[in-house]
Amino acid sequence: MQARGRRLFDQSCAQCHQAYSSAVQAGPSLQGVFKKQSLPSGIPANDDRVRENILLGRAKMPGFRNLFSDDQVDDLIAYLHTL
């Protein structure tokens, strides 16, 4: 699950988001994303809000609802919990 999520992150998210650095790329770093009370946008850092951002997008980030299955989003969220 987490390994599949990491592969998905590396393929689809790493071009805009750092996983192991606090450096900002095109999008905010996701290092420790679930260890914080809120996401960079100010909304709560929980599975539901992260899932919504992944599927629907936010600001400059495109939505991935037409590209990722529910299982893939679950895997990606599982991986983000390890950061």
VEXZA-870765 format. One record per residue: x, y, z of N, C-alpha, C in turn; residue in one letter. Coordinates in nm, 2 decimals. Each point is the difference from the previous one (the first is absolute). Example, Ala and Ser with C-alpha at 12.3 -4.5 7.8 and 13.67 -1.06 7.14 Angstrom:
# residues 2
<pt <1.32, -0.57, 0.78>, <-0.09, 0.12, 0.00>, <0.09, 0.12, 0.00>, 'a'>
<pt <-0.04, 0.11, -0.07>, <0.09, 0.11, 0.00>, <-0.08, 0.11, 0.08>, 's'>
This chain:
# residues 83
<pt <0.08, -0.12, 0.00>, <-0.08, 0.12, 0.00>, <0.09, 0.13, 0.00>, 'm'>
<pt <0.08, 0.01, 0.10>, <0.09, 0.12, 0.01>, <0.10, 0.00, -0.12>, 'q'>
<pt <0.05, -0.12, -0.03>, <0.10, 0.00, -0.11>, <-0.07, 0.04, -0.14>, 'a'>
<pt <-0.12, -0.05, -0.02>, <-0.08, 0.04, -0.12>, <-0.02, 0.15, 0.01>, 'r'>
<pt <-0.03, 0.05, 0.11>, <-0.02, 0.15, 0.02>, <0.12, 0.08, -0.04>, 'g'>
<pt <0.12, -0.05, 0.05>, <0.12, 0.07, -0.03>, <0.03, 0.00, -0.15>, 'r'>
<pt <-0.02, -0.12, -0.07>, <0.02, 0.00, -0.14>, <-0.10, 0.10, -0.07>, 'r'>
<pt <-0.12, 0.01, 0.04>, <-0.10, 0.09, -0.06>, <0.05, 0.14, 0.03>, 'l'>
<pt <0.05, 0.03, 0.12>, <0.05, 0.14, 0.03>, <0.11, 0.03, -0.09>, 'f'>
<pt <0.10, -0.09, -0.01>, <0.12, 0.02, -0.08>, <-0.04, 0.03, -0.15>, 'd'>
<pt <-0.10, -0.07, -0.05>, <-0.05, 0.02, -0.14>, <-0.08, 0.12, -0.02>, 'q'>
<pt <-0.08, 0.04, 0.10>, <-0.10, 0.10, -0.03>, <0.01, 0.13, 0.08>, 's'>
<pt <0.06, -0.01, 0.12>, <0.00, 0.11, 0.09>, <0.14, 0.07, 0.02>, 'c'>
<pt <0.10, -0.08, -0.01>, <0.14, 0.05, 0.03>, <0.05, 0.11, -0.09>, 'a'>
<pt <-0.07, 0.01, -0.12>, <0.05, 0.11, -0.08>, <-0.04, 0.14, 0.05>, 'q'>
<pt <-0.10, 0.00, 0.10>, <-0.04, 0.13, 0.06>, <0.02, 0.00, 0.15>, 'c'>
<pt <0.01, -0.12, 0.07>, <0.00, 0.00, 0.14>, <0.12, -0.08, 0.05>, 'h'>
<pt <0.07, 0.06, 0.10>, <0.11, -0.08, 0.07>, <-0.06, -0.09, 0.10>, 'q'>
<pt <0.06, -0.11, 0.02>, <-0.04, -0.10, 0.11>, <0.09, 0.00, 0.12>, 'a'>
<pt <0.13, 0.02, -0.03>, <0.10, -0.01, 0.11>, <0.08, 0.12, 0.02>, 'y'>
<pt <-0.05, 0.12, -0.04>, <0.06, 0.13, 0.01>, <-0.11, 0.10, 0.03>, 's'>
<pt <0.03, 0.10, 0.07>, <-0.10, 0.11, 0.02>, <0.01, 0.10, -0.11>, 's'>
<pt <0.08, -0.02, -0.10>, <0.02, 0.09, -0.11>, <-0.13, 0.01, -0.08>, 'a'>
<pt <-0.04, 0.11, -0.05>, <-0.12, 0.02, -0.08>, <0.04, -0.01, -0.15>, 'v'>
<pt <-0.08, -0.08, -0.07>, <0.02, 0.00, -0.15>, <-0.12, 0.07, -0.06>, 'q'>
<pt <-0.06, -0.05, -0.10>, <-0.12, 0.06, -0.05>, <-0.12, 0.00, 0.10>, 'a'>
<pt <0.00, -0.10, 0.09>, <-0.09, -0.01, 0.10>, <0.07, -0.02, 0.14>, 'g'>
<pt <-0.08, 0.01, 0.11>, <0.07, -0.01, 0.13>, <0.06, -0.13, 0.03>, 'p'>
<pt <0.10, 0.00, 0.09>, <0.05, -0.13, 0.04>, <-0.10, -0.08, 0.07>, 's'>
<pt <0.00, -0.13, -0.01>, <-0.09, -0.09, 0.07>, <0.07, -0.07, 0.11>, 'l'>
<pt <0.12, 0.04, 0.03>, <0.07, -0.06, 0.12>, <-0.08, 0.02, 0.13>, 'q'>
<pt <-0.03, -0.10, 0.07>, <-0.07, 0.01, 0.12>, <-0.15, 0.05, -0.01>, 'g'>
<pt <-0.06, -0.02, -0.12>, <-0.13, 0.06, -0.02>, <-0.10, -0.04, 0.10>, 'v'>
<pt <0.00, -0.12, 0.05>, <-0.10, -0.04, 0.09>, <0.04, 0.02, 0.15>, 'f'>
<pt <0.12, 0.05, 0.02>, <0.05, 0.03, 0.13>, <-0.04, 0.14, 0.04>, 'k'>
<pt <-0.05, 0.08, -0.10>, <-0.04, 0.14, 0.03>, <-0.15, 0.00, 0.02>, 'k'>
<pt <-0.05, 0.10, 0.06>, <-0.14, 0.02, 0.02>, <-0.08, 0.03, -0.12>, 'q'>
<pt <0.07, 0.08, -0.09>, <-0.07, 0.04, -0.12>, <0.09, -0.01, -0.12>, 's'>
<pt <-0.06, 0.00, -0.12>, <0.07, 0.00, -0.13>, <0.05, 0.14, -0.02>, 'l'>
<pt <0.09, 0.02, -0.10>, <0.05, 0.13, -0.03>, <-0.12, 0.10, -0.03>, 'p'>
<pt <-0.11, -0.05, -0.05>, <-0.11, 0.08, -0.04>, <-0.08, 0.04, 0.12>, 's'>
<pt <0.03, -0.06, 0.12>, <-0.07, 0.04, 0.12>, <-0.11, -0.10, 0.04>, 'g'>
<pt <-0.04, -0.09, -0.09>, <-0.10, -0.10, 0.03>, <0.06, -0.11, 0.08>, 'i'>
<pt <-0.09, -0.07, 0.08>, <0.06, -0.11, 0.09>, <0.08, -0.11, -0.08>, 'p'>
<pt <0.10, -0.04, 0.06>, <0.09, -0.11, -0.06>, <-0.06, -0.13, 0.05>, 'a'>
<pt <-0.10, -0.05, -0.08>, <-0.06, -0.13, 0.03>, <-0.02, -0.07, -0.13>, 'n'>
<pt <-0.03, -0.13, 0.01>, <-0.02, -0.08, -0.12>, <-0.10, 0.05, -0.09>, 'd'>
<pt <-0.12, 0.05, 0.05>, <-0.10, 0.05, -0.08>, <0.04, 0.12, -0.09>, 'd'>
<pt <0.06, 0.10, 0.07>, <0.04, 0.12, -0.07>, <0.11, -0.03, -0.10>, 'r'>
<pt <0.10, -0.09, 0.03>, <0.10, -0.03, -0.09>, <-0.05, -0.07, -0.12>, 'v'>
<pt <-0.09, -0.10, 0.03>, <-0.07, -0.07, -0.11>, <-0.07, 0.10, -0.10>, 'r'>
<pt <-0.07, 0.10, 0.06>, <-0.07, 0.10, -0.08>, <0.09, 0.08, -0.08>, 'e'>
<pt <0.12, 0.04, 0.05>, <0.10, 0.07, -0.07>, <0.05, -0.08, -0.12>, 'n'>
<pt <0.03, -0.13, 0.03>, <0.06, -0.09, -0.11>, <-0.11, -0.01, -0.11>, 'i'>
<pt <-0.12, -0.03, 0.03>, <-0.10, -0.02, -0.10>, <-0.05, 0.12, -0.07>, 'l'>
<pt <-0.02, 0.11, 0.07>, <-0.05, 0.12, -0.06>, <0.10, 0.11, -0.03>, 'l'>
<pt <0.12, -0.01, 0.05>, <0.10, 0.10, -0.02>, <-0.02, 0.12, 0.09>, 'g'>
<pt <0.08, 0.10, 0.00>, <-0.01, 0.12, 0.08>, <0.10, 0.10, -0.06>, 'r'>
<pt <-0.05, 0.12, -0.01>, <0.09, 0.11, -0.06>, <0.06, -0.04, -0.13>, 'a'>
<pt <0.13, -0.01, 0.00>, <0.08, -0.04, -0.12>, <0.01, -0.15, -0.03>, 'k'>
<pt <-0.04, -0.08, 0.11>, <0.01, -0.14, -0.01>, <-0.12, -0.06, -0.08>, 'm'>
<pt <0.02, -0.08, -0.10>, <-0.11, -0.06, -0.07>, <-0.06, -0.12, 0.08>, 'p'>
<pt <-0.12, -0.03, -0.03>, <-0.07, -0.11, 0.07>, <0.04, -0.13, -0.07>, 'g'>
<pt <0.01, -0.11, 0.07>, <0.04, -0.13, -0.06>, <-0.12, -0.10, 0.00>, 'f'>
<pt <-0.12, 0.04, 0.02>, <-0.11, -0.09, 0.01>, <-0.02, -0.09, -0.12>, 'r'>
<pt <0.04, 0.05, -0.12>, <-0.01, -0.08, -0.12>, <0.12, -0.08, -0.03>, 'n'>
<pt <0.10, 0.01, 0.09>, <0.13, -0.08, -0.02>, <0.02, -0.10, 0.10>, 'l'>
<pt <-0.04, 0.02, 0.13>, <0.02, -0.09, 0.11>, <-0.13, -0.07, 0.04>, 'f'>
<pt <0.02, -0.13, 0.02>, <-0.11, -0.08, 0.06>, <-0.01, 0.03, 0.15>, 's'>
<pt <-0.11, -0.04, 0.06>, <-0.02, 0.02, 0.15>, <0.12, -0.08, 0.07>, 'd'>
<pt <0.03, -0.12, -0.05>, <0.11, -0.07, 0.07>, <0.13, 0.07, -0.02>, 'd'>
<pt <0.03, 0.06, -0.11>, <0.12, 0.08, -0.02>, <0.01, 0.12, 0.10>, 'q'>
<pt <-0.12, 0.07, 0.01>, <0.00, 0.11, 0.10>, <0.02, -0.05, 0.14>, 'v'>
<pt <-0.05, -0.11, 0.04>, <0.02, -0.06, 0.13>, <0.15, -0.03, 0.02>, 'd'>
<pt <0.06, -0.06, -0.10>, <0.15, -0.03, 0.00>, <0.08, 0.13, 0.02>, 'd'>
<pt <-0.04, 0.10, -0.08>, <0.08, 0.13, 0.01>, <-0.02, 0.06, 0.14>, 'l'>
<pt <-0.12, 0.00, 0.05>, <-0.02, 0.05, 0.14>, <0.08, -0.08, 0.10>, 'i'>
<pt <0.00, -0.13, -0.01>, <0.08, -0.08, 0.09>, <0.15, 0.04, -0.01>, 'a'>
<pt <0.05, 0.02, -0.12>, <0.14, 0.04, -0.01>, <0.02, 0.14, 0.06>, 'y'>
<pt <-0.09, 0.10, -0.02>, <0.02, 0.13, 0.05>, <0.00, 0.00, 0.16>, 'l'>
<pt <-0.07, -0.10, 0.06>, <0.01, -0.02, 0.14>, <0.14, -0.03, 0.05>, 'h'>
<pt <0.08, -0.06, -0.09>, <0.14, -0.04, 0.04>, <0.10, 0.12, 0.00>, 't'>
<pt <-0.04, 0.10, -0.07>, <0.09, 0.12, -0.01>, <0.02, 0.08, 0.12>, 'l'>
